[in-house]
Amino acid sequence: MNILLLGSGGREHALAWKLAQSHAIATEGGQLFACPGNPGIAQYAECFETDVTDHELVLAFCEQEHIGLVVIGPEAPLVDGLADSLRAEGVAVFGPSAAAAQLEGSKGFTKDLCARANIPTAGYVRTTSLDQAKAALDGFAAPFVLKADGLAAGKGVVIAETRAEAEAALEDMFDGAFGDAGNEVVIEEFMTGEEVSFFALTDGATIVPFGTAQDHKRVGDGDTGPNTGGMGAYSPARVLTPDQRGFVMSRIIAPTVKQMADDGMAYVGVLYAGLMLTEDGPKLVEYNCRFGDPECQVLMMRLEDDLADYLYAAATSALASMPPPKFSQDVALTVVMAANGYPATPEKGGLIDLKDAEAAKDSGGAMVFHAGTVIDEEDGTLRANGGRVLSVTARAADVATAQAAAYAAVDRIDFASGFCRRDIGWREIGRGER
């Protein structure tokens, strides 16, 4: 079976690495294609460029190359309805329809769904103007949680400590700080607790748990500084107990899938639930309609089954025939190396030398996933081409050993214009091994 993977980040590099090991590619003569890919993905897939917003072009490629499965990595093509266009022509797609992708594309849509399905989440108000939003602050206590309703590349959330900060942030949002995503703003009650990520695959009816992780959103050590798309993660997140995982499946994931089906927008793909572990139990913070980045990297490092089998089963309404996926008991931990200036104004073009890290990989070293890299056409060197540039990922028997291995690989990488947090996994290490 030929597979087409769409995307260019660290998430897609991890998916390409795992898909290349699938029997459909590795032993049965199938081919993996990626659009647009990146220098890391090019080690496993034939990369090409086309405009994915032109659905006819993507369809033409699928027909030309006899694509049996399309895996859509990032959220924008899903919200744009690419999965709908492909399914209409009989192409198997892993990823939700445009209607179902509103779970990520609109914070207000998700909050309203939670209200209808009695899913535990924070109290909220949807606002569509600055005056309305400022007035709505009266119903909340500080700190104030303000969310741009639409897609904002993981940066559309502001936690304001004071009323004055909240009003200033609202002014920025409605003034276009997050583009069209801020045309509507959701104001939520602040939830206290620890955040954790829960993943599940679904074909719209059957639901399969697919691992846990804990992301590190803040740019600085000790969870300081502005929110980013994620500076590192580890898996599994053992802070989410077996009982809590059962609660998440029965009270959050399953009601969501049922409500979506009842509303005529059956959800197909991965559901990534961001959770807050409050004193009252797990509550939904938000949904993503694709694998997280960098959470995908640690999940793929631990997955022992054939990824393509599960994605194809989800795409073809066959998940009920699949056994529970097997994950290693090991811990996987990833450290994001970002370009100086991230998340505000990242410096592009920095030279990257991975030779020492790549040489150590075969002797138990970490895997280096490319997130924002490019090959310089003039001299053939590898250079930074984004905010988050590399995701250095290691697997070991415990989180401390995985952390040490990941940072040992980080220290072998020559990337003078980059930086990383040095404390990924600190909460779990602080709890002690279980």
BELVENCOR-V734989 format. One record per residue. N is the residue number from 1. PHI is phi in whole degrees, -180 to 180 (999 if undefined). Layout:
n->N phi->PHI
n->N phi->PHI
This chain:
n->1 phi->999
n->2 phi->-87
n->3 phi->-125
n->4 phi->-112
n->5 phi->-109
n->6 phi->-104
n->7 phi->137
n->8 phi->-142
n->9 phi->-103
n->10 phi->-64
n->11 phi->-58
n->12 phi->-70
n->13 phi->-63
n->14 phi->-63
n->15 phi->-65
n->16 phi->-63
n->17 phi->-58
n->18 phi->-77
n->19 phi->-63
n->20 phi->-64
n->21 phi->-85
n->22 phi->-67
n->23 phi->-61
n->24 phi->-61
n->25 phi->-101
n->26 phi->-73
n->27 phi->-126
n->28 phi->-112
n->29 phi->81
n->30 phi->-74
n->31 phi->-129
n->32 phi->-102
n->33 phi->-113
n->34 phi->-140
n->35 phi->-136
n->36 phi->-85
n->37 phi->75
n->38 phi->-156
n->39 phi->-58
n->40 phi->-74
n->41 phi->-62
n->42 phi->-63
n->43 phi->-72
n->44 phi->-122
n->45 phi->-137
n->46 phi->-84
n->47 phi->-94
n->48 phi->-149
n->49 phi->-119
n->50 phi->-155
n->51 phi->-85
n->52 phi->-72
n->53 phi->-77
n->54 phi->-94
n->55 phi->-63
n->56 phi->-66
n->57 phi->-65
n->58 phi->-65
n->59 phi->-61
n->60 phi->-62
n->61 phi->-65
n->62 phi->-60
n->63 phi->-69
n->64 phi->-64
n->65 phi->-101
n->66 phi->53
n->67 phi->-73
n->68 phi->-95
n->69 phi->-153
n->70 phi->-110
n->71 phi->-112
n->72 phi->-96
n->73 phi->-78
n->74 phi->-84
n->75 phi->-80
n->76 phi->-58
n->77 phi->-64
n->78 phi->-69
n->79 phi->-63
n->80 phi->-77
n->81 phi->89
n->82 phi->-62
n->83 phi->-61
n->84 phi->-61
n->85 phi->-63
n->86 phi->-70
n->87 phi->-63
n->88 phi->-62
n->89 phi->-103
n->90 phi->84
n->91 phi->-89
n->92 phi->-72
n->93 phi->-130
n->94 phi->-95
n->95 phi->150
n->96 phi->-77
n->97 phi->-67
n->98 phi->-61
n->99 phi->-64
n->100 phi->-71
n->101 phi->-70
n->102 phi->-60
n->103 phi->-56
n->104 phi->-104
n->105 phi->-72
n->106 phi->-144
n->107 phi->-62
n->108 phi->-65
n->109 phi->-58
n->110 phi->-66
n->111 phi->-63
n->112 phi->-65
n->113 phi->-62
n->114 phi->-60
n->115 phi->-65
n->116 phi->-68
n->117 phi->-97
n->118 phi->58
n->119 phi->-92
n->120 phi->-65
n->121 phi->-159
n->122 phi->-74
n->123 phi->-62
n->124 phi->-156
n->125 phi->-140
n->126 phi->-94
n->127 phi->-130
n->128 phi->-123
n->129 phi->-149
n->130 phi->-64
n->131 phi->-63
n->132 phi->-64
n->133 phi->-67
n->134 phi->-63
n->135 phi->-67
n->136 phi->-68
n->137 phi->-59
n->138 phi->-59
n->139 phi->-89
n->140 phi->-130
n->141 phi->-103
n->142 phi->-68
n->143 phi->-74
n->144 phi->-100
n->145 phi->-103
n->146 phi->-119
n->147 phi->-128
n->148 phi->-61
n->149 phi->-66
n->150 phi->-95
n->151 phi->-70
n->152 phi->-140
n->153 phi->55
n->154 phi->77
n->155 phi->-120
n->156 phi->-91
n->157 phi->-115
n->158 phi->-125
n->159 phi->-108
n->160 phi->-99
n->161 phi->-78
n->162 phi->-131
n->163 phi->-61
n->164 phi->-63
n->165 phi->-64
n->166 phi->-64
n->167 phi->-66
n->168 phi->-65
n->169 phi->-65
n->170 phi->-63
n->171 phi->-61
n->172 phi->-64
n->173 phi->-62
n->174 phi->-74
n->175 phi->-92
n->176 phi->102
n->177 phi->-59
n->178 phi->-116
n->179 phi->64
n->180 phi->-67
n->181 phi->-59
n->182 phi->-94
n->183 phi->-66
n->184 phi->-130
n->185 phi->-127
n->186 phi->-99
n->187 phi->-105
n->188 phi->-125
n->189 phi->-70
n->190 phi->-78
n->191 phi->-103
n->192 phi->-101
n->193 phi->154
n->194 phi->-106
n->195 phi->-89
n->196 phi->-152
n->197 phi->-115
n->198 phi->-125
n->199 phi->-119
n->200 phi->-147
n->201 phi->-98
n->202 phi->-149
n->203 phi->-104
n->204 phi->104
n->205 phi->-133
n->206 phi->-81
n->207 phi->-125
n->208 phi->-124
n->209 phi->-58
n->210 phi->-137
n->211 phi->100
n->212 phi->-131
n->213 phi->-158
n->214 phi->-130
n->215 phi->-90
n->216 phi->-128
n->217 phi->-79
n->218 phi->-73
n->219 phi->-74
n->220 phi->-111
n->221 phi->-55
n->222 phi->72
n->223 phi->57
n->224 phi->-116
n->225 phi->85
n->226 phi->-70
n->227 phi->-67
n->228 phi->-128
n->229 phi->-75
n->230 phi->128
n->231 phi->-103
n->232 phi->159
n->233 phi->-161
n->234 phi->-141
n->235 phi->-148
n->236 phi->-80
n->237 phi->-94
n->238 phi->-73
n->239 phi->-64
n->240 phi->-87
n->241 phi->-73
n->242 phi->-56
n->243 phi->-62
n->244 phi->-68
n->245 phi->-62
n->246 phi->-63
n->247 phi->-62
n->248 phi->-62
n->249 phi->-64
n->250 phi->-80
n->251 phi->-106
n->252 phi->-121
n->253 phi->-68
n->254 phi->-60
n->255 phi->-63
n->256 phi->-65
n->257 phi->-61
n->258 phi->-65
n->259 phi->-64
n->260 phi->-62
n->261 phi->-64
n->262 phi->-61
n->263 phi->-85
n->264 phi->80
n->265 phi->-137
n->266 phi->-52
n->267 phi->-93
n->268 phi->-124
n->269 phi->139
n->270 phi->-104
n->271 phi->-104
n->272 phi->-109
n->273 phi->-99
n->274 phi->-84
n->275 phi->-119
n->276 phi->-114
n->277 phi->-89
n->278 phi->-92
n->279 phi->-63
n->280 phi->-95
n->281 phi->106
n->282 phi->-65
n->283 phi->-130
n->284 phi->-74
n->285 phi->-88
n->286 phi->-167
n->287 phi->-111
n->288 phi->-116
n->289 phi->-103
n->290 phi->-151
n->291 phi->-62
n->292 phi->-70
n->293 phi->-134
n->294 phi->-103
n->295 phi->-62
n->296 phi->-58
n->297 phi->-61
n->298 phi->-75
n->299 phi->-65
n->300 phi->-66
n->301 phi->-66
n->302 phi->-96
n->303 phi->-68
n->304 phi->-103
n->305 phi->-91
n->306 phi->-79
n->307 phi->-60
n->308 phi->-60
n->309 phi->-60
n->310 phi->-73
n->311 phi->-67
n->312 phi->-68
n->313 phi->-62
n->314 phi->-64
n->315 phi->-71
n->316 phi->-119
n->317 phi->59
n->318 phi->-123
n->319 phi->-62
n->320 phi->-63
n->321 phi->-88
n->322 phi->-97
n->323 phi->-73
n->324 phi->-58
n->325 phi->-65
n->326 phi->-97
n->327 phi->-119
n->328 phi->-62
n->329 phi->-75
n->330 phi->-64
n->331 phi->-97
n->332 phi->-113
n->333 phi->-137
n->334 phi->-126
n->335 phi->-117
n->336 phi->-86
n->337 phi->-100
n->338 phi->-112
n->339 phi->-79
n->340 phi->-51
n->341 phi->98
n->342 phi->-70
n->343 phi->-93
n->344 phi->-74
n->345 phi->-133
n->346 phi->-66
n->347 phi->-84
n->348 phi->-98
n->349 phi->95
n->350 phi->-63
n->351 phi->-75
n->352 phi->-126
n->353 phi->-122
n->354 phi->-104
n->355 phi->-57
n->356 phi->-66
n->357 phi->-68
n->358 phi->-67
n->359 phi->-65
n->360 phi->-83
n->361 phi->-62
n->362 phi->-70
n->363 phi->-107
n->364 phi->96
n->365 phi->-80
n->366 phi->-85
n->367 phi->-89
n->368 phi->-106
n->369 phi->-95
n->370 phi->-83
n->371 phi->-115
n->372 phi->-131
n->373 phi->-127
n->374 phi->-152
n->375 phi->-90
n->376 phi->-68
n->377 phi->-67
n->378 phi->-81
n->379 phi->-121
n->380 phi->76
n->381 phi->-83
n->382 phi->-90
n->383 phi->-137
n->384 phi->-72
n->385 phi->-140
n->386 phi->-174
n->387 phi->-76
n->388 phi->-93
n->389 phi->-106
n->390 phi->-135
n->391 phi->-131
n->392 phi->-95
n->393 phi->-126
n->394 phi->-128
n->395 phi->-128
n->396 phi->-157
n->397 phi->-68
n->398 phi->-146
n->399 phi->-68
n->400 phi->-65
n->401 phi->-69
n->402 phi->-64
n->403 phi->-61
n->404 phi->-61
n->405 phi->-67
n->406 phi->-64
n->407 phi->-72
n->408 phi->-63
n->409 phi->-71
n->410 phi->-55
n->411 phi->-72
n->412 phi->-90
n->413 phi->-94
n->414 phi->-94
n->415 phi->-143
n->416 phi->-64
n->417 phi->-98
n->418 phi->-122
n->419 phi->-151
n->420 phi->-153
n->421 phi->-73
n->422 phi->-109
n->423 phi->-133
n->424 phi->-61
n->425 phi->90
n->426 phi->-64
n->427 phi->-64
n->428 phi->-68
n->429 phi->-65
n->430 phi->-65
n->431 phi->-76
n->432 phi->87
n->433 phi->-70
n->434 phi->-108
